[in-house]
């Protein structure tokens, strides 16, 4: 079969599999087709394939990989046209998902420049309006979407899905701005149109927006809309929307099913991370195998033994670098996704000791481990079985450290709601079997205490609660706050099983000492087996 005919056949098969959502197969076929078009030096088809490949990467959550693919595609188009418009629009989507909102708007505006027809321009314009919602610039969102909706082209049935989407986002922006009645009317109208048009996927976003609308007005209705979004997203296997629906149900905390929703959220989140990481590994292997085949064809004239040895070493080194890259992407993805989902959280001050410690860990520990693994691969016979096992163990250790660092910290609200948030956090540990009593917290003049010490207090109380839940097995815990002219005192007591004081150094309680010492405070513990546990914390103002 001629090369061009084979390349076209592979490309068309990939397009069909993409429509059927067979993403792994489509990705593989696109790459095989791309390799043949590279032989033909057909830059137009190579660019088209790279755009489709980037879209597949985004479906699987690989936004950084998608941007790399699009960066490779852009120079292939000598003139700016519809393809470059698509590239910039997809780049904007990637940056929006990564929380890089200013960059996303930049790429959307570049996309608008390259589209020649109004309908084409409306897509990135609408995307800009969506980004402004994330930035809480609701007036800008409203101005953009209303200008789009005034265009008579939107009365065409073929783009009615887009009109429903923009109506929904416009209503949501009005709601967030405080014009609730108009916002509710527009969101309801959008949902009705989506039902009429059988836009099942689009209805998920409508239900989520209405669930947010009802969250403070009518928690029961909010739960109903969130659950409807969850059911549709489950049927369509739309994981991100399922997570968003569960987050609303958990935030409402309106039923006894909240713990079950929370468990389902974490299970689903872990599952999608694994699936997307598997895709990244497979896609990296597909690209690597294609390059390897090309390299082998170019080096057939070399001696066989020397060639095999060189390829073997290069293969393992690339695999190591690819795995290390994936681990670092996992770390960044976990942190970004965590802070984006926690829309009530704020950034912890960069001067805070905990962030310094995290940076030091990544630099001193993780960087050293990565360097050692690289040195190991360069100095050891990688073909030996025991060397492979040793390499895998070292990589597994690095992975565990990455996950440990990412889970070590949460964001803390330090503003006017700090007292209420502390109460809610502590009360969350009260159950039928365990009761947490809080006293005198209002006596503390929290506005006079800086944010770093508030964060320290919150972290310590969280660790005390975790210790009570996992280790003390106490049925009753009491936390008393005291205010003095120069310090804040916190006395913690529970009736748990306690432990020997010699065992404290082995427990997570040592972490509390480090936190308190970082702000020049003091903490002491009293405990004996079967005689409960006490902690006294003194933090200077």
Secondary structure, DSSP 8 states (H G I E B T S, - for coil): --HHHHHHHHHHHHHHHHHTT-HHHHHHHHHHHHHHHHHHT-HHHHHHHHHHHHHHHHHTT-HHHHHHHHHHHHTT-SS-SHHHHHHHHHHHHHHHHTT-HHHHHHHHHHHHHH--SHHHHHHHHHHHHHHHHHTT-HHHHHHHHHHHHTSGGGGSGGGHHHHHHHHHHHHHHHHHHT-HHHHHHHHHHHHHHHHHTT-HHHHHHHHHHHHHHHTTT-HHHHHHHHHHHHHHHHHTT-HHHHHHHHHHHHHHT-STTHHHHHHHHHHHHHHHHHHHHHHHHHHHHHHHHHHHHHHHHHTTTS-HHHHHHHHHHHHHHHHHHHHHHHHHHHHHHHHHHHHHH-TT-----TTSHHHHHHHHIIIIIIHHHHHHHHHHHHHS-TTSHHHHHHHHHHHHHHHHHHHHHHHS------STTHHHHHHHHHHTT--SS-EEEEESGGGS-GGGS-HHHHHHHHHHHHHHHHHIIIII--SEEEEEEEE-SSEEEEEEEE-S----GGGGGGSTHHHHHHHHHHTT-EEEEEE-TTS-EEEEEEEE-
